[in-house]
Amino acid sequence: MKKTYLILSLLCMGMAATAQNEHSHEQHWHGLLHNQHEHPQDSSDVFYKHLKLNEFIVTGVTGETKLKNATAPVSVVMGKELRQAPSTNVIDAIARQPGVSQITTGSGISKPVIRGLGYNRIVVMSDGVRQEGQQWGDEHGIEIDGQGVGSVEILKGPASLMYGSDAMAGVVIMHPAPMQPEGSVMGTVSTEYQSNNGLFGYSLNLAGHKQGFVWDARFTDKYAHAYKNETDGYVPGSQFAERAGRLMVGLNKRWGHSHLTMTAFHQTPSIVEGERDEDTGELVCNTSDVKTYSKALPFQQIKHYKAVLDNSLNLPHGWLKAIVGYQQNRRQEFEESEDDYEVYLRLHTLTYDVRYLSQEFSGWKVAGGIGGMWQQSQNLGEESLIPAYKLFDIGGYATVTKSLERMTLSAGLRLDNRHIDFHSLDFTGATGSVGAVWNLCDHTNLRLNLARGFRAPNMSELGSDGVHEGTQRYELGNADMKPEYSWQADLGLDYSGSVISAQVALFANRIENYIFAQRVPVVMEEGLRTYQYTQGDARLLGFEAGFDLHPIHSIHFANTFSFVDAQQLNTSSDARYLPMTPAPRLTSELKYELTHHNHTVLNNAYVAIGTECHLAQDHYYKVDDTETRTPSYTLLKLSAGSDITVHHKKVAEIHLIADNLLNTTYQSHLSRLKYCDVNSVTGRQGVSNMGRNIIAKLILFIPKGS
């Protein structure tokens, strides 16, 4: 033991010596980071994020804590990273983070996956409440305007106790842009164009802060025609349109704050059916113009409305927070006529959350609260995919953290109960976590966490009985489903220095009663595969690793690798691997910063080249051809961008991105279009992902006041 401690001490001393010459820079970047949160319009964007990543404050674990003291694995994606990402939606923008991927249905619909788990195993938070739509469906995305997202916090694993059932795989927290400083008003105009699918989008924003009164108003519009690739040409039905609005008004006072946020999100994605002409093998198009921006049958019409009242009261030794939100999600599916829907699901959700967060006292911090939701789902169309139902969910939790000289300890417990009136089902689960962070030295942290997760089955898994047009399959539920329980262990080590930054995070996850859909040899609808939900025990093992090299101020060479092995236990070899498991992925990016001085017009200018290599996925669920093998592929990306400053103030950002530069033909293993019809000419099944795409983004900042 003494020998091990001596080796670790010598290692830390060597790391500290390597980073010593950056000490003065760290104090400078810490000031810039604080300035970035308060004044996001300034030109001092933090390109040396790796130097002081530990100073980021994360909110999802025990209220508020420094990232270096978080026992659970957490990733933070800042606003500029989101703007630099080649994406068609906000989930697409974060899907390249280590351990994160996405299930897609064309370019308009993306669902997050964390360490091989997705759907209702991930809670997405926006405006302080969990986003509740039809997240159980493959063909239903996340109804959030990416233009209004200022940063994203990604919690990996069930260690967050504030969110209850469905947070088994993790939590994705969409934070809005920071509020304006007192006395200022800021307007922004952003626009982008993408060459492959003709995507055009713009967003208008006006935010201000005057004498404690704060406001933030935004309007966004986006539309795209069908995307194309080398083998399929244009893909009929992949066009979509989005329109979103957001208004926040509130008070920031010495006693705390009270904010009212209202949002509206409309999306009209057409549905890719993937039907092909038997003679030519070409995709069948239901419209005369495959590049039309207009919707084409079949299509969905999705409307999501939300109102959130967020209150925080400053107490002598802590904060009392209360958040209540109402959401209404409307999903309509049009198959035969644009004027008559076959499917109409309307979901009402009321969420509530009351919590107390203490200030630190003698190294201790405590947090506790109670929260849950009420839901009612209605079927208003001719067809129904899931039964109508009512749901009531309640849970209570308590957490505690203790800070020592070089160690932070944390623990927590939670109890949840969910009642669904479908067959009068009740699900109760107790969860908890215990973890520790050891700051081996100023630049190195060792993390260990053990957590128990719980998830109640959703209504799709319990009672599905219908055709899912967007996935080209018929689904059957199972009312005898049991809740899922998991045990997950995390071990991580990270180092951040002036020349090298490195991280590795290992995890092992054991899930009881894992629920998944398997293909069954029954024909419920002619021409469609039939899938039925079943369950069994599973285990997932994997890791994420990152290595950043920055030998001089201007050069950054970033690399990440993600791997997960997901297996079902006690079953046949064909059923050994769990479906929808992402392939191993290696990403690399070499970035050169051309300028980083406020006195230049082009500030923080950069050029970058990156690769994204997905290895072959040979571990797939083979029973009844539920899944097929996915070969490896590599995508090349070039990008460049800059801030534009006038009189030392940022007035604009510009970004140019060439994604899939070599126009590679590929199919993501998590693409639902992979299982469309077989091309009778080439013998290739399904539809490929998007080909080469050139993206241009421009953001203008229009300040008023100071």
C-alpha angles and dihedrals in degrees: 000000000000090000091052092049090049092053092049091048092051090047091052091047090053092048091048091051090051091052098040094095089060096057096103091046091053092059089050094050091046088059091048091050091053088047090050092059093047100036110027091168093065120102094239096100112166112247091162091065091141091063096063105015087130090068093067113110113224122197108190103077109053103344105279127000139146113266092239089059096049109114093196120068110265132178124197123203113194126212096256091053089054091051092048093052121100100234146136095209139013096264089051087054094058099035092094093063115112110275093010127105138151142238108224138194102189121314097303103056123060131164123193123246122192118194093337097314126104146145112056091357090079126064115209114203123201129168088000098302135086113266108241119190129119094306092154090073124088091215096051120086135193113289097220129122105234091203090068095052114103098181140346128227116200119197113194117209135007096294095111108091098183096079106048126195116021094032091096096116096034146276131276110204117196108203119197120234114282115272119257119263118259114287098018137109122196131189125191132190117193130179137172140185130199120198101207100060098014090245112181122182139165135181131196121201135180121181134167149164121211123168093332095315111118131187139172123185126181138175122189132184127183135166137168139183124222116309123231142212137183099264104035101033110208113359110226114224097026094105119109143172131209134189124179140174133189133186125182123179127171154126129266110195140154090266092056133269143293120198131179115200125186124184137179125193125185123184130176110188120175116222123248107223095176095213114162137203107253093220102043101023090226122141114263113243122206094199134059092235116049090191094057119133090209121099118262130201126299100039142143129233113205125185124180125184126184138178121186130184110199118189131178126182122198110225127188093262105017148342134286112208128189124182126178124177140180123203133181120193121190121189121182126179121202117195110155105018137022089224100049125055123206096195125039119170118180118189125191117195130183115187127189133185132174119178141165122216119189129212116243114277122181088341094308128119125179132188133180140164152146128240147146143134147256120220139185122186120194133192110216100163137079092258129045127205095185131014120263110260148168123224135190121191129183134169141167129203144177130195135184133192130191122198118208128179095279103358138068121200125194137179138167147171134210136183122199136186126187124186122193120185090216100107085342093274124185125192123187127181139174118209135178146161140207125191148157138206119203115198096210089185138335092289105030131071131182117202132193127177137169119192140176117216134197134192130177117216115262125233094259090058092045103042115008115146113157152063119294102205094190092057098034094233144104115238131205124193131210120225091198094069118138123213120266121246126188143187115204129183121195128193121180140172124189134178127189120189141153095266106018134034121183138172136180126183123185124191139183120193127187115191126191118207094008108193123218141149119251129187115254126198094244125111110219095159125021113254096013132100117238121227128186129193117245135159144216141154118290142181130204125197126180151118145219123217132186133188124183123185119193108167094170134019095264103043126076125175110186125185133177135179127194127189135170129175110198118187138174113227129230097013142108123289092253090056095041099106124058118242122250095029113154119239121247109277134202121190128186132179131181111198128185119195110213098188137007106168126110093221093068125083091225104053126179089007114173145172123203142180121201142177131204113198120189112192121219114283104224093157103082139136104267103178111124090345091292087153137008135212117275118212122223123266139177127213125202123211132188122189142171135176148150146194115243114218132190119189090352093304126111111242100167148006125212127190130182119189132179107196122192087007094182092053091238117191110227145145120221112226088231095051112114089206089068089086101051122116124316117253103241092206101047099024089228117139125222136356124301127231126260120302128216113341128187113200129193123187129184126183122186123198118206111186125194121186127356 
